[in-house]
Amino acid sequence: MADVTGNATATGQAAEAPARPDVISYREAVAEGIARELRRDPSVVCLGEDIAAAGGVFKTTQGLLAEFGRERIWDTPISEQAILGVAMGAAMTGMRPVAEIMFSDFFACCWDYLANEIPKMRYMTGGQVTVPLVVRTANGGGLGFGAQHSQAVENWALAIPGLKIAAPSTPADVIGLMAAAIRSDDPVVFFEHKGLFASKGPAAPEGHVTELGRAAVVREGSDVSLVALAATVPLALSAAERLAADGISAEVIDLRCLVPLDMAAVLESVGRTSRLVVVEENPYQGGWGGTVASVVADEGFELLDAPIRRVAAACVPLPFADVLEEQVIPTVDRVTGTVRALAAY
């Protein structure tokens, strides 16, 4: 048998691996994805506020301290600058850190590292120094956490050349994209959506890796393409179900990543449907959907039979009150209304 630290006990016998569940929560998938890479590669370490004994404020690192110990799971002071500064130095000197910034809103507290230092080091050293670093963060609204803890800030990271961006929508993709992100020699910002933590889905098989920059067609359709990311993927799927009752066949594309951005998959889908609606939680002003719409207009204009539409968050701070927050972020009703109008164009 083995104890919780993974050390063999006096019997000298190895513990049997616990049976893996058929279904896993998004929250559990975060810890599982990190654990798989910690077991695979001794250079992987984790750091952040309350990620060790507390298991993370969202319980996304539960069990990691017990299995891997304090040499690899590091609790840090409440300083986003310190977390990313230490992680950058560790990455430059041979480790593969997985650093947690508790809320994505707090990127503003360590923006110099995220925008000026981490993504530029490989370029400025002519490839002599790499920064294989994953910055994990809880992102997005829908839970009434207010203006400073509810923002979807993928567009912040998208504005910085040199950062890869992953934002999974399912537990299996959490595990697969986490593996690819940790193994990447470039820095990856990994957005975990707070509204998805309790959702469940099929568990990923052992060795599962999801390539960064490869979108997925999660529902086939022929009348309109709905392009979504993270929490807007299940929202788009719900809208597609409702639209089907009206005889409108919606195809749903899960981008999975913004950098690399799989525009080939989007253009292929638009080629099948001739209509495009982008569903994003970023504010409309400066949101990633503007980039998707621009590329389709530039490279696939002749594929379109109607204008491109975007369903995005309003350009206001996020309210606390549920009824007000629902007026700001995308909803199924807003998506279905947009699609119905586009189908009649």
C-alpha positions in Angstrom: 0.0 0.0 0.0 1.0 3.7 -0.2 0.3 6.6 2.0 -1.2 9.9 0.9 2.2 11.3 0.0 2.7 8.5 -2.5 5.5 6.8 -0.5 5.5 3.0 -0.2 4.5 1.7 3.2 6.3 -1.1 5.1 4.5 -3.8 3.1 6.5 -2.7 0.0 3.4 -3.2 -2.2 2.2 -0.6 -4.6 -1.3 0.7 -4.0 -3.9 -0.1 -6.6 -4.9 2.9 -8.6 -8.5 4.0 -7.7 -11.1 3.3 -10.3 -11.7 6.4 -12.5 -15.3 7.7 -12.6 -17.2 7.7 -15.9 -18.4 11.2 -15.1 -16.4 14.1 -13.6 -17.2 17.7 -12.7 -15.4 20.6 -14.3 -14.0 21.5 -10.9 -12.6 18.0 -10.3 -11.2 18.0 -13.9 -9.0 21.0 -13.1 -7.3 19.1 -10.2 -7.2 15.9 -12.2 -5.6 17.6 -15.2 -2.9 19.2 -13.1 -2.3 16.0 -11.1 -1.7 14.0 -14.3 1.0 16.4 -15.4 2.6 16.5 -12.0 2.8 12.7 -12.1 4.2 12.7 -15.6 6.8 15.5 -15.3 8.8 16.2 -12.1 9.6 19.8 -13.3 5.9 20.8 -12.9 5.0 22.7 -9.8 1.9 24.7 -8.7 1.7 28.0 -6.8 -1.0 30.4 -5.8 -3.0 31.7 -2.9 -4.7 29.0 -0.8 -4.1 26.3 -3.3 -2.4 23.8 -0.9 -4.1 22.9 2.4 -7.3 24.8 1.5 -7.5 23.1 -2.0 -8.2 26.4 -3.7 -10.9 28.9 -3.1 -13.0 27.1 -5.7 -11.7 23.7 -4.6 -9.9 23.2 -8.0 -6.6 22.0 -6.4 -8.1 19.7 -3.8 -5.9 16.6 -3.1 -2.8 18.0 -4.8 -1.0 18.8 -1.5 -1.7 15.3 -0.1 -0.3 13.6 -3.1 2.6 15.8 -4.1 3.6 17.6 -0.9 4.8 21.1 -0.2 7.9 20.8 -2.5 5.6 21.0 -5.5 2.4 22.7 -4.2 3.2 26.2 -3.0 1.0 28.5 -1.0 1.9 32.1 -1.7 1.3 35.5 -0.1 -1.6 37.6 -1.3 0.4 39.2 -4.1 -0.4 38.6 -7.8 2.9 40.3 -8.7 4.8 37.9 -6.5 3.0 34.9 -7.9 3.8 35.7 -11.5 7.3 37.0 -10.7 8.3 33.7 -9.0 6.6 31.7 -11.7 8.4 33.5 -14.4 11.8 33.0 -12.8 11.0 29.3 -12.2 10.0 28.8 -15.8 13.1 30.5 -17.1 15.3 28.2 -15.0 13.9 24.8 -16.0 10.6 24.3 -14.1 7.1 24.2 -15.6 5.1 26.3 -13.1 1.3 26.3 -13.0 0.4 29.6 -11.3 -3.1 30.5 -10.1 -4.4 34.1 -10.1 -7.6 33.6 -8.0 -9.9 35.8 -10.1 -9.1 36.9 -13.7 -10.1 40.4 -12.7 -6.9 40.4 -10.6 -4.7 40.3 -13.8 -4.8 44.1 -13.4 -2.7 43.7 -10.3 0.1 41.8 -12.2 -0.3 43.3 -15.6 3.3 44.2 -16.1 4.4 40.6 -15.8 1.5 39.3 -17.9 1.8 41.9 -20.7 5.4 43.1 -20.7 7.7 40.4 -19.2 6.3 36.8 -19.6 5.2 36.9 -23.3 8.2 38.9 -24.6 11.1 37.0 -23.0 11.5 34.3 -25.7 11.3 36.8 -28.5 13.7 39.3 -26.8 16.3 36.6 -26.2 16.2 35.2 -29.7 14.8 32.0 -28.4 17.6 31.4 -25.9 15.2 31.6 -22.9 11.7 30.1 -22.9 8.9 30.7 -20.4 6.9 27.4 -20.2 4.4 28.8 -17.7 0.6 28.3 -17.3 -1.4 31.0 -15.6 -4.7 29.6 -14.4 -7.6 31.8 -13.4 -11.3 31.7 -12.6 -13.1 33.8 -15.2 -16.5 35.1 -16.1 -19.9 36.1 -14.6 -23.3 34.7 -14.0 -22.9 34.1 -10.3 -23.5 37.5 -8.9 -20.0 38.2 -7.7 -20.1 41.9 -8.7 -18.1 44.2 -10.9 -14.6 43.3 -9.6 -15.0 39.5 -9.5 -17.2 38.7 -12.5 -15.5 39.9 -15.6 -14.7 37.8 -18.6 -11.2 39.1 -19.6 -10.1 36.8 -22.4 -10.0 40.0 -24.6 -7.3 41.5 -22.2 -5.0 38.6 -22.9 -5.9 38.5 -26.6 -4.4 42.0 -27.0 -0.9 40.8 -25.9 1.2 39.0 -28.6 3.1 36.1 -27.2 0.4 34.6 -25.0 -1.5 31.5 -25.8 -5.1 31.4 -24.5 -7.2 28.3 -23.6 -10.8 28.4 -22.3 -12.4 24.9 -22.0 -16.1 24.3 -21.8 -16.1 20.6 -20.7 -14.3 18.5 -18.1 -12.6 16.4 -20.8 -11.3 19.5 -22.5 -10.1 20.9 -19.1 -7.9 17.9 -18.8 -6.8 17.7 -22.4 -6.1 21.4 -22.7 -4.3 21.5 -19.4 -2.0 18.8 -20.6 -1.2 20.7 -23.8 -0.8 24.0 -21.9 1.7 22.6 -19.3 3.7 20.9 -22.1 3.9 24.1 -24.2 7.2 26.0 -24.3 5.2 29.2 -24.5 3.2 30.9 -21.8 -0.5 29.9 -21.7 -3.3 31.8 -20.0 -5.8 29.1 -18.9 -9.3 30.5 -18.2 -11.5 28.3 -16.0 -15.1 29.6 -16.1 -16.7 29.9 -12.6 -20.1 29.2 -13.9 -19.0 25.8 -15.2 -17.3 24.5 -12.1 -20.4 22.5 -11.0 -21.1 21.1 -14.5 -20.3 17.5 -15.2 -19.3 15.5 -18.3 -17.5 12.3 -19.4 -14.1 11.7 -17.8 -11.1 12.0 -20.1 -9.1 8.8 -20.8 -5.6 8.4 -19.5 -3.1 10.3 -21.6 -5.7 12.6 -23.1 -4.3 15.7 -24.7 -6.3 18.3 -26.6 -4.3 20.2 -29.1 -4.1 24.0 -28.5 -5.8 25.8 -31.3 -8.1 23.1 -32.6 -11.8 24.0 -32.4 -14.6 21.4 -32.1 -18.0 21.1 -33.9 -20.1 20.1 -30.9 -23.4 20.2 -32.8 -23.9 19.9 -36.5 -26.3 22.2 -38.3 -27.1 23.7 -41.7 -28.7 27.1 -41.3 -26.4 29.1 -39.0 -23.1 28.8 -37.3 -22.9 29.7 -33.6 -19.3 30.3 -32.5 -18.8 30.1 -28.7 -16.2 29.7 -26.0 -16.2 28.4 -22.4 -19.6 29.1 -20.8 -21.2 30.4 -24.0 -20.8 26.9 -25.5 -23.6 25.3 -23.3 -25.6 28.5 -23.8 -25.3 28.1 -27.6 -26.2 24.5 -27.4 -29.3 25.3 -25.4 -30.2 28.0 -28.0 -29.7 25.5 -30.8 -32.1 23.0 -29.1 -34.8 25.8 -28.8 -34.2 26.9 -32.4 -34.6 23.3 -33.7 -38.2 23.4 -32.6 -38.6 26.4 -35.0 -37.1 24.4 -37.8 -33.8 26.3 -37.7 -30.7 24.1 -37.7 -27.8 25.6 -35.8 -24.2 24.4 -35.8 -22.2 25.1 -32.7 -18.5 25.6 -32.7 -16.5 25.4 -29.5 -13.3 27.4 -30.2 -11.6 26.0 -27.1 -8.7 28.5 -27.6 -8.3 32.1 -28.8 -4.5 31.7 -29.4 -4.0 29.8 -31.6 -7.4 30.6 -33.2 -8.9 28.0 -35.4 -10.4 30.2 -38.0 -10.3 27.4 -40.6 -12.9 25.5 -38.6 -15.1 28.7 -38.4 -14.8 29.3 -42.1 -15.6 25.7 -42.9 -18.7 25.9 -40.8 -19.8 29.2 -42.4 -19.3 27.5 -45.7 -21.9 25.0 -44.7 -24.4 27.4 -43.1 -23.8 30.8 -44.8 -24.7 32.6 -41.6 -22.6 33.4 -38.5 -23.5 34.5 -34.9 -20.6 34.9 -32.4 -21.6 34.3 -28.8 -19.1 35.8 -26.3 -19.1 36.9 -22.7 -16.5 39.7 -23.3 -17.9 43.2 -23.6 -19.0 43.9 -27.2 -16.4 46.7 -27.3 -13.0 45.1 -27.9 -14.4 41.5 -27.5 -12.7 38.5 -29.3 -15.8 38.1 -31.4 -14.8 41.2 -33.3 -11.6 39.4 -34.4 -13.6 36.4 -35.5 -16.1 38.5 -37.4 -13.2 40.5 -39.1 -11.5 37.4 -40.4 -14.7 35.9 -41.7 -15.5 39.2 -43.5 -11.9 39.3 -44.9 -11.5 35.7 -45.9 -15.1 34.3 -46.2 -17.3 37.2 -47.3 -18.5 35.3 -50.4 -19.7 32.5 -48.1 -22.2 34.8 -46.3 -25.9 35.2 -47.1 -26.5 37.6 -44.2 -24.6 40.0 -42.0 -22.4 38.7 -39.2 -24.0 39.2 -35.8 -22.4 39.2 -32.3 -24.1 38.5 -29.0 -21.8 39.9 -26.4 -21.9 41.4 -22.9 -22.9 45.0 -22.6 -20.2 47.6 -22.1 -20.9 48.2 -18.4 -19.5 47.0 -15.1 -21.1 43.7 -14.0 -24.0 44.2 -11.5 -24.4 42.1 -8.3 -28.1 41.5 -8.7 -29.0 38.4 -10.7 -31.8 40.2 -12.6 -29.5 43.0 -13.6 -26.5 40.7 -14.4 -28.8 38.8 -16.8 -29.5 42.0 -18.7 -25.7 42.4 -19.3 -24.3 39.0 -20.2 -25.5 36.8 -23.1 -28.6 34.7 -22.6 -30.4 31.9 -24.5 -33.2 34.3 -25.3 -30.8 36.9 -26.8 -29.1 34.2 -28.9 -32.3 32.7 -30.2 -33.7 36.2 -31.0 -30.6 37.1 -32.9 -30.6 33.8 -34.9 -34.4 34.1 -35.7 -33.9 37.6 -37.1 -30.8 36.5 -39.1 -32.7 33.4 -40.5 -35.3 35.8 -41.9 -32.8 38.2 -43.4 
